[in-house]
Amino acid sequence: MPPLLRPYVAADFQSLYQIDQACFARGIAYSKAALRWYLSLRGSLCLVAESEDSVAGFILACVQSLQAHLITLDVLAHQRRHGLGSLLLRTLEEHCALAGVQTIELETATDNQPAIALWQKHGYRTVGVLPRYYLGRIDALSMCKSLSARRET
């Protein structure tokens, strides 16, 4: 059965927190307070992927007028390599384009080759390096993608 994508609801919070903890190292994964803060921001856009009646992944961004900042894309390890991350990303980009967003930006660790490959596959380009961005010792790539913005009518 294909995954179901839907908007985040408050009842998803614990699942999203656990997935983020499983996807990223301690210190890089978001604390409960930080994740709750990002989800509560004005312009927050979070899509949840359900597979086999449980949350398998999510994508979270903050939309600010013509620009969006992708906060995180998390997919459980056993759900990876089946297109779920790409589906979440494409769907988020469609929502952003319909809202008039022209550019999506993100950061990713320079040592996270699978993530870099995913971003590049979807047209994200490196625009800079952020020294010691993660844990005060791991550099990050600053990446962005221009969208063909289509406003909702």
N, C-alpha and C positions, 0 to 999 in steps of 0.2 A: 504494500500500500504506500503511495507517495506521501511525503510529509505534508502536514497542514501548516501553513503560515498564517499567523494571526497577530493582532496587536497585543502588546503586553497588558496584563491586568495585575493589580496588586497581589492577588493570590499566587502569582508566579515568582514573587521575590525570592523566596528561599531556594527554589530550584535554580534560578539564575545565579544566585550567590554561590551555590554549590558547584555549578558548572564552571563559573569563573575561577573558583579555587582549584578545580581539577585541571583547568586548561593552562594556568600560569603559575610560575614559581612564587613562593612566599615573598612578599615585598613588591612583586609586580602585579599579582592578582589584587583586585580591589577589596578594601575592607567593606563591611556591611554599610558603614556610614557613607563611604565614598560612592558605592554603587547606588545607594538610596538617593544621594544627592544628585548624581547624574540623571537618574530616572525622573527626578522631580523638577529638573530644569525646565524653564519655559523653552519650548522648541524641541524638547526631548522626543525622539522617535525611536521606539523599540519594537522590533518584530521578533516573535517567538516561533520556533519550529517545533512541532509535535510529531513524534514518530512512535507508533505503537502505544498510543495513549500516555506518553510521557514527554517532557520537554527534552529535546535532543540538542538544542542550540538556540542562540539568539544573536541579534545584531543591535547595537545601540549607537545612535548618533544624536548630535545636537544641531538643529537647523536654525541658522541665524540669517534671515533674509536671503541673500544671494549665495551664501556659503554654508556648507555643513561640515562638521567635524566628526569623523567616525571615531567613537570612543573605544568600542571593542566588537570583535566578531568571535564568538565562542561556539565551538561544536565539540561535543563529547568525543573522545578518542575513537570509540567503536563505531561512531557515525561518520567519521572522516573518510575522504577519498570516494564518496558516493555522490558528490555534487551539492550537498546541503549548504556548505559555506557559499558556494557560487550562487545558489538559489537565493539565499538570504541577501547577499550583496546586490544581485541584480534587482531584487524586489525593492530594497532600500533605495537604490539609485532611481528606480522608476518613480517612487513616492517623492523623492527629492526633486526630480526633473519636473514633475507635475506641479510642485509647489514653487517653481521658479528658481530653484537652486542652480547655480552655474558651475560651482566648484565644490568638490569634496576633498578634504585633507585628512591625513592620518599620520600616525607615527608607528613604526615597527622596529623591533630590535634588529640590529645589523647581523646578529648571529641566528636569526630565525628564518632560515632558508625556505621552508615550506610556505610561510606567510608571505615572504618577499615574492616568491614565484606566483602565488595566488594573486597578489596585488598587481603584479606586472601582467599577468594573463588577462586581467580585467581592465587594462589600460592606465593603471596608476604609474606615474613617473616620479623618480627621485628628484627632489628640488633642493635637498640639503642634508647635512648630517648634524645631529644634535649630540654633542659630546656628553658622555656620562649621564644620559637621560634616565636610564633605568638603574635603580639601586646605587646611583652615584658612581657606577663603573662600566655600564654597558651602553655603548652608543646606539642611537636610533636614527633611522632614515626618516626624514620628513618627506611624505609622498602626497601627490595630489592628482586629481583627474578633473578635466573639464567635462561638463554634461551639456547635452543639447537640451537646454531648458525649454519646457513646454508648460505654459501656465494653464491651470484648470479654468474652464469656462463655465 
